Each structure stands twice: as C-alpha cells, then as structure tokens.
Amino acid sequence: MIYITRRETFSSAHRLYNPTFSDEENERIYDKCNNPNWHGHNYVLEVTVCGYPDPNTGYLIDLKELKKIIRTHIISKVDHKNLNLDVEFLKGIIPTVENLAVAFWKELEDKFTNCKLYRIKLYETENNVVEYYGEKIDLHKFV
C-alpha cells in the first residue's frame, strides 16, 4: 500500500457560534473565536490518498490530478472566504477545525478513481492540528 500526501494552504475567516446557546454560553465556550466581527487563520491542509501504483505508469495518482481535485473542490471554495457565510457545503455547520476536516472529507471522498482517500489533516495554527480518517459523522447533529 502506498500513501501520497498533497499539502495546500488557504486563508479564511470564521466565527465559532452555536445559535442554540446564549451569547454568554457562546462566549464562555468559544472565547476569542466567538468574535462577532470574525477572525481568521492561515490553514494548512494535507490530503492523503492510498492504494497501489498502476504497473504501467508507476503512479498511484498523477500529482497534478491530486492538486487539481483539492484546489477545485476545497481551496477554490474556502480561500479568502468567510466560512460561516460564503461556503455552501459549510452552511449550518459550526466551522471548528474538527468540523472542517469532516466536511472536507465529504467533499473529496468520491473524487478519486484509482486510489482511496485515506486522511485529511488540517492545521488551524502550527500548534492546533486535526486528523480525520473518514468515520461517518453527521455534522448537523451538533447544532
């Protein structure tokens, strides 16, 4: 089994806020991330796929194709956007780094033909990182 990882970066704004909580509870839980005027991050996204190389090409996936898939289905939709307001596939989801990793997985999981999505790793900061391996989670049940 071969694992290939592609790294991409994007910058986005968001606010962590649960509309079912009081303003006080949102402030207590999310602290600075609950800023009503938003705040931003320079995210680093790593997408790992796995499988077996094609014996004719030696490729698991052409890295240009992996780059195109990630940029088309994730980066073009989230880079320099407000994750709460501008991203259709995040509507109704609290944009924590955990929820973003799951949502990105859902956007990418069926986009590969000769390999399988193995992992989403998302750095919100250099110290805060989430890894997701594809267990099915309904993000809307948390709102």
C-alpha positions as CSV (number, residue, x, y, z in Angstrom):
1,M,0.0,0.0,0.0
2,I,1.3,3.5,-1.0
3,Y,0.3,6.7,0.7
4,I,0.7,10.1,-1.1
5,T,0.0,13.4,0.6
6,R,-0.6,16.8,-1.0
7,R,-0.3,20.0,1.0
8,E,-2.3,23.1,0.2
9,T,-2.8,26.4,2.1
10,F,-5.7,28.8,2.4
11,S,-6.8,31.8,4.5
12,S,-10.3,32.1,5.8
13,A,-12.3,33.9,8.4
14,H,-14.9,32.4,10.7
15,R,-16.8,32.7,13.9
16,L,-17.4,29.9,16.3
17,Y,-21.0,30.4,17.4
18,N,-23.8,28.0,18.2
19,P,-27.2,29.7,17.7
20,T,-28.8,27.4,20.3
21,F,-26.5,28.8,23.0
22,S,-26.9,32.1,24.8
23,D,-24.4,34.8,24.0
24,E,-22.8,34.2,27.4
25,E,-22.5,30.5,26.8
26,N,-21.0,31.1,23.3
27,E,-18.5,33.5,24.9
28,R,-17.6,31.0,27.6
29,I,-17.2,28.1,25.2
30,Y,-15.6,29.7,22.2
31,D,-13.8,32.7,23.9
32,K,-11.9,34.8,21.3
33,C,-13.1,32.5,18.5
34,N,-16.7,33.8,19.1
35,N,-15.8,37.4,18.0
36,P,-18.9,38.7,16.3
37,N,-16.7,40.5,13.7
38,W,-14.9,37.3,12.8
39,H,-11.3,36.2,13.0
40,G,-9.0,34.4,10.6
41,H,-6.5,31.7,10.1
42,N,-3.9,30.7,7.6
43,Y,-4.8,27.0,7.3
44,V,-2.6,24.2,6.0
45,L,-4.5,21.2,4.5
46,E,-2.9,17.8,3.9
47,V,-4.9,15.3,1.8
48,T,-3.5,11.7,1.8
49,V,-4.7,9.1,-0.6
50,C,-3.7,5.4,-0.6
51,G,-3.7,2.5,-3.0
52,Y,-1.5,0.6,-5.3
53,P,0.5,2.1,-8.2
54,D,-0.5,1.5,-11.7
55,P,2.1,-1.0,-13.1
56,N,2.1,0.8,-16.5
57,T,2.8,4.3,-15.1
58,G,4.2,3.7,-11.6
59,Y,1.7,6.3,-10.4
60,L,-0.9,5.9,-7.6
61,I,-2.3,9.2,-8.8
62,D,-0.7,11.8,-11.0
63,L,0.2,14.6,-8.5
64,K,-1.1,17.2,-10.9
65,E,-4.5,15.5,-10.8
66,L,-4.4,15.3,-6.9
67,K,-3.6,19.0,-6.8
68,K,-6.5,19.8,-9.2
69,I,-9.0,17.8,-7.2
70,I,-8.1,19.5,-3.9
71,R,-8.0,23.0,-5.5
72,T,-11.3,22.5,-7.4
73,H,-13.3,21.0,-4.6
74,I,-11.8,22.7,-1.5
75,I,-9.3,25.5,-1.9
76,S,-11.3,27.5,-4.6
77,K,-14.3,27.4,-2.3
78,V,-12.7,28.4,1.0
79,D,-9.7,30.5,0.3
80,H,-10.2,34.2,1.3
81,K,-13.8,33.4,2.3
82,N,-15.9,33.7,5.4
83,L,-16.5,30.0,6.3
84,N,-19.8,30.9,8.1
85,L,-21.3,32.9,5.2
86,D,-19.6,32.1,1.9
87,V,-19.2,28.3,1.6
88,E,-22.2,26.4,0.5
89,F,-21.0,23.0,1.8
90,L,-20.5,24.5,5.3
91,K,-23.9,26.0,5.7
92,G,-25.3,25.2,9.1
93,I,-22.0,23.8,10.4
94,I,-20.0,25.4,13.2
95,P,-16.7,25.9,11.4
96,T,-14.4,24.4,14.0
97,V,-11.2,22.8,12.7
98,E,-12.8,19.4,13.6
99,N,-15.9,20.1,11.6
100,L,-13.9,21.4,8.7
101,A,-11.9,18.2,8.4
102,V,-15.1,16.1,8.3
103,A,-16.7,18.5,5.7
104,F,-13.6,18.4,3.5
105,W,-13.6,14.6,3.6
106,K,-17.2,14.6,2.4
107,E,-16.3,16.9,-0.4
108,L,-13.4,14.8,-1.6
109,E,-14.2,11.2,-0.8
110,D,-15.8,10.3,-4.1
111,K,-13.4,12.2,-6.3
112,F,-10.8,9.5,-6.7
113,T,-10.9,6.6,-9.2
114,N,-7.7,4.6,-8.8
115,C,-7.0,5.3,-5.1
116,K,-8.9,6.0,-1.9
117,L,-9.0,9.0,0.4
118,Y,-7.1,8.0,3.5
119,R,-6.7,11.1,5.7
120,I,-7.4,14.8,6.0
121,K,-5.0,16.6,8.2
122,L,-5.9,20.3,8.9
123,Y,-3.6,22.8,10.7
124,E,-5.6,25.7,12.1
125,T,-2.4,27.0,13.6
126,E,1.0,25.5,13.8
127,N,0.0,24.2,17.2
128,N,-3.6,23.1,16.6
129,V,-4.0,20.2,14.2
130,V,-6.8,17.7,13.4
131,E,-6.6,14.4,11.6
132,Y,-9.6,12.7,10.2
133,Y,-9.8,9.2,8.7
134,G,-13.3,9.0,7.4
135,E,-15.7,7.7,10.1
136,K,-19.1,8.9,9.2
137,I,-20.2,11.8,11.3
138,D,-23.4,13.9,10.8
139,L,-22.1,17.5,11.5
140,H,-25.6,18.9,11.6
141,K,-26.5,16.9,14.7
142,F,-24.1,19.2,16.7
143,V,-26.0,22.4,16.0
